[in-house]
Every structure is written in C-alpha cells, then in structure tokens.
Amino acid sequence: FVAIPRTAATTYEIGIVPNFGHSLSPIVFAIIFFVIVLVLTIKPSKVVDIIGAFLTPVLLICLAVLIIKGIVSPLGAPLDRTLVDNVFISGINDGYQTLDGMAGAVFAGIVIASVKQKGYTEKKVLVKATILAGIVAVVGLALVYGGLTYLGATVSPQYDNTVERTTLVISITQAILGGPGKVILGLVVGLACLTTAIGLTSACGNYFSDLTEGKLKYEVIVVVVCVFSAIISNFGVDKIIQIAAPLLYMMYPAVVTLILLGLIHTKIQNKNVYVLASWVALILGVAHELSTVPLFAKVGVLASLTEALNKLPGHSVGFYWIIPVLVAAIVGKFIAAKKEA
C-alpha cells in the first residue's frame, strides 16, 4: 500500500523531473516502471542480483562524496534555532515513515537465513556473525543519516519545514555537486527504488500465495500489486507519506513491542507474553489514531480511552502505550500457554 508505490514516485521526483522536467508524465512513467517490475518479478532474473550486488557500494560511494564535500564546503551556517516543534516526537514519527523498523522485523529472518547459507550454522557463530553485520549496518546508516542531517542543517536558513523532501534533496545535491550531481543521484536512486520494488512485489506474491495455499496464484498477485502501485504512485511522495501516516501510527506500537520483546527473547518462556502485549499495543494504536478522526472522536469509549492514555507517562513523546503493554506482558507471563501437539 505504501512502500512499493513510493519507489516509483521517488524515482520520478528525484530521477526524472530534475533531469527531464515534466516532458514525461507521471502516469506514463508509472506504467513503464511497473512493466519493468512485472517482467523482472514474474520470471526472476539474475539482472536483479547483478544490480543489487553493485548498487549498495555505488550508492554509498555517491552519498559519501556528497556528504564529505558538503562538510568540507558547507552551503551555509545552521540556524541557532529549531524549525520544528517537539523535535523528538517529530523525529520518531518521521522515522516511522522510513519503514525501517517494520522492515527490520520482517527482514531479520532473511538476514539470518542468508548468514546460515554462508556456512555460519553453529548457534554461537551465527549469533556473532549476525551481530557484527548489524553493527556494520548501524554504523553505515548512522554515518549516512548523520551526514544528510548535517547537509539539511546547512541549508536551514534557505528552506523552512514546508519544503518537499525530494525538492530539498535535489537542491542540496545540485548545490554541492553541480549539474552532474542530480544525474548521478537520479540514476542511483532509480536503481535502488527499482530493485526495492522488485523485491517487495515478489515478497507480496510469495506471501499471499503461501497464505492461501496456492488458491491465489503468484502471477496474479504480482500483476494486481503492480497495477495498484502504478495508480497510487501518481499521488506523489509527500501525499503517499501523508496517507501512510495514520496506518503507521496504528501499527508501530505493536511493531516496536515485538522488537523489544525479541531483544529479551531468551528470558521469555511463555508465548502469551508476545500475544497479549502485541494485541494490546495494536488495539491501543488503532484506538488512539481513530480518536483523532472527527467521525470517531466523539465515540464515548474511544474518547475515554484516549483521555486516559493521554495522562500516562510517555504520552508527550508518543509512547502512551508503553505502560499498558508492559502490564499486558506481565499478565501474559502468568497465563498458561497451550502445549503444542
């Protein structure tokens, strides 16, 4: 619903418009983009593996050049004041939009399986290799996001917080690297988005085909995903993010709960800790977000629940759900789990 359409919208706004203007309409581009996705997804090709193998190093090198040049020759001096109220909660909410937390929860299994395929099958070695890979990823992401944050700060006197995300990235790149910068950025982002769209579309096809035990054919699901995504991508990046926000705010309490419980998995002997804590987190996330919709705001139960949640510690930074979920986890610990047959 969100991630796949956004890949095409991002490619169009960062790769096509800055280099070719609006000579190619977003509708035509979306069709071309998702025809390529469809062709490479229905019959998986080694082209995707080849692109993926070289894409990350190229992307990181381009970002490193951009960031280092931006640090050596800054575009301006950062403002001595913030442009955003409640910076911490704003950062958390924008962090949700990256989908990194949700993707991490899903991709963890893929990473572990990949490490096993490399021959690290003994548990201790497997854990160590996975942790080391995680550290490399964390350091890499910290340098990239930290660098981009600094670049954004250097242009804070020129732009306020209403500027579109893609416009800001393009403007910074062009100011630092000149004309060739936007071409390089467009190419790299386009390839990154294309391979991401292929991977996610394939994952959707496999997941729903397995879920329905083959009643829904992989090929049919892939076609539906591509057609749907082509339509939604025409809303543009910022509009897609705006649409996604309520859904993510509903789901993320449960996602973060699963991640936190996963960190202490060896200490949890009863799966009802997961079940009760996750359901409570999800229900509270849905209820809290619905209470902001005028249609539901006056519903008695929702209004009372939201009022109670707003009095809990952590509400001011969006963590109103922490205490109830902690209580649910403790309760779950004392509910006997059904024995597996």
N, C-alpha and C positions, 0 to 999 in steps of 0.2 A: 504493500500500500504506500510506502514512503521511500524506502531506500532505493529500489530499482528505478522508479520514475525520476528520482532526484539525480541519478547518474547521468541521464540524458539531458536533463535541464541544466545541470552544472557544465557538462561538455559544451552545450550550445552557448551558454552565457560567458564561459571563460575561453573556450576554444574557437568558436565560430564568429560570434558577434564582434569581438575586438579585432579580428583579422580580416573578416569579410563583410562586416556590417550586417544589415538585415536583408541582404540580397537573397539569402536562403531562408525561407520561412521556417519557424519552429515546427510547424506541422510536417513539412516535407522532411526536415532533419530528423524528427522523431521517428518517422516511418523508415528512413534509411538506417538509423541507429539500431532500431529494434528488428529490422530484417537481418542485419548482420548478427545480432544477438541470437535470433532464432536459428539461423543457419549453423552457427557455431555451437549451439546448445542441443539441438535435435540430434545432430551427429557430432559428438565431441571430437575436436581436432587437436593435434599437437601444436597448432599455431598458438592456442591459448597458453599452453605450458611454456612455449618459447618466449612469448611476450611477457608472461609473468616472471620468468627467470631473470630477464634483463630489466624489467620495468622498475622494480624497487631500487636497485642500485642507481639507475639513471635518475629516478625521481629524487632520491636522497642527494645525489650529486648536484642536481639543479637547485634544490632547496638550500643546500649548503652554500653554493655560490651566491645565491640571492641574499641569504641571511648574513654571511660574512661581509659581503660588500655593503650591505645595509648598516652593519655595525661599524665598519671602517669609515664609511662616508654616510653618516646618518642624514635622513631627509629633513630633520628638524629636531627641536628640543621638546621632549614630552611635557605636557601640561602638568602643573603642580596641583591639579585637582581632578577628581573623577568625573566622567561624563555620564555615569550610570549610578542610580540609587541602588542601595543594597547589593554591592558588588559581589559578595559571596554567593548569595542565593541566585543572582543573575548568572554567575559563572556555573553554578550547579545545573540550572535549567538549560543553559546553552550547551553544557556538557552532555545532557540527556540527548540533545539533538544530534550529536555525533554518532549516536547509537553504539558507541564503543563498549559501554557496559553490557548492553544486551548481546552484542556480537561476541564479546569475550566469554559470556556464559555459554553460548552455543558453540563457538569455535574451540573452546578448551579441549573438548573431546577429539576434534580433528587434529589439533596440535599434538596431543598425547599419542594418538594413533600414528601420526607421522614420525614421531620420535621412536616409537616401537619398530616401525618399518626400517629405521636406520640401524637397528640392531641393539638398541638400548632396552632390553626386555626385563632385566633384573630390576626389582622394585626400587632399591636404593639408587641405582644408576639412573633409572628412568626419572625418578623424582629430581635428582640433582641436575640432569640434562634439561628437564623442563623448567626448573627454577632459573638456571643460567640463561636459557633462551628468553625467559620472562624478563630477567634483569637487562639483557641487551635491548629488548623491545622497549622497556620502561625508559632507559637512558636515551635511546634514539628518539622516542616520542617526546620526552622532556626537552631535549635539545631543539627539536623541530618546533614544537608548540611554544616553547620559551622564546625562541628566535623570532617566530612570527608575531608573538605578543609584543616583543620589543619594537619590531618594524611598525606594528599598528600604533604603538605609543608615540613613535617619532612623527607620525602624521596627524596626531590628535589635534594640533592647532588648526589643521586644514579641513578636517571632517568631524561632524558630530555623530551621535549614535544612531541617526536615522539613515545613514548611508547603507546601500545594499551590500551584502557580504561579497558577492562576486565583483562588483564595481570597485570595492576597496582593494581586493587582492590584485586585480588587473592594474589599477592605478599605481599601487606600490611597486609592482614588478616592472612596469614601464618606466617609472621614475628612476629606478635603480639600474636596470639593465638596458634601457632604451628600447627601440623597436623590436630587435630580435628577441627580447625577453618575453614579450607576450606570445610570440610564435612558439618558443620553447615551452612556455607554461601551458599553452593551449594543447600542444601535442602530447605532453606528458600527462596532463590531467585527463585528456580524452582517452588515452590508452588505459590509464588507471581506472577510469569510470567504466570503460567498455569491458575490461576483464572482471571488474566487480559485478557488473550487471549479468555477465555470463554465469559467473559462479553462483550468484543468488538465484537466478532463474532456474538453473539446473538443480539447486538445492530445493527450491519450491516444488519442482516437478517430481523429484525423488521422494520428498516428504509426503506429499498428498497422495502419490501413487501407492506408497507403502501403507499409509494410514487407511486407505480404502481397499487395501489388499488387491490392487490392480484393477478395481472397477473403474476408477478414473485413470485413463491412460496417460503415461508420462508426456507423450507428444501433445495431447490435447491440453493438458495443464500448462505446458510451456507456451503454446500458442495463445491461450487466454491471458497468461501473465504478460506476454509481450504486447498484446493489443491494449489491455488495461493500462499498462505502464506508459505506452505511447500517448494515450489520451491524457493521463494525469500529468505527464511531464510538461505539457503545454501550459500548465498553471504557473510555471517558473519556480526557481529555487525558494525564494522568500515566502511565496504563497504555500508551497508544499510544506515548508517548515512550520508555517502558521497553522495549517490543517493538522499536522502531526502532533503539535504541542499537547493538546488535551489528551490524546491517546497515550503519549509517552508519560505524562504526569500520572495517568491512571495505572500504568503498568510498572513504572520504575520502582516503587516501593517493594513490590514482590521480587523484582529482579535483584535489587540490592540486598534484600533479605536472603535470597538463595546464595548470593556471592559471599555474604558474611558468614552464613552457616557453613558454606563449603570450606571456609578457612579453618573451621574447628571441627571438620567432619569426623575425625578420629575420636573426638570426645563425645560424639552423639551416638548413642546406642539405640535410639528409638526413632523410627522414621516419622512418627506423628509430630515430632518437633518441627520437621520440614513442612508437613502437611498443614498443621494448624497455623504456624507462623506465616507461611506463604499465602494461605487463603485470607487470613485477617489483613495482611498487607495489601492484597489485591482489592478486597472489599472496601477498605478504608480509602485506597487510592481512587477507586471509581466513585465512591460516595462524595469524597471531598471535591473532586473535579466537577461532578454533576451539580453540586451546590453553588457553583459559580455560573451556571447556566440559568438565565431568567425563568425558563419554563419549569425548572425543578427547584429553584431557590426557595420557594415558599412551601415546599413539601415539609410537613411537620417533622418527620423522622430525620430527614436529611439536615434540616436547619438545626435541630437539637444536637445531632451528632457532630456537625461541623463546629457548632459553638463550643462543645465540649473539647474537641480536638484542638481548637484554637487556644485553649487555656493550658495545653500541655507543654512541657519543656521541649524546645527544639522547633516549635511552630514558626518562629520568626525567620528561620533559615530553611523552611520546607520539610523538616523532619518530625512533623506532628505524629507520625505513625510509629516512631521508634519504641516508645513505652508500651503501647498496646501490643505490638508484635513481640516484644520481649516477654510480656506476660503470657501471650499465647504460646510461645516456645516453651516456657516453663510448665504450663498446663499440659502441653503435648507430651512432655517428658514423662508425666505420670499417668498417661492413658496407654493401656496395654496395646501393643501392636499385634495385628493378626499374624499368626505364623504362616509362612509360605508352605504351600502343599509340597 
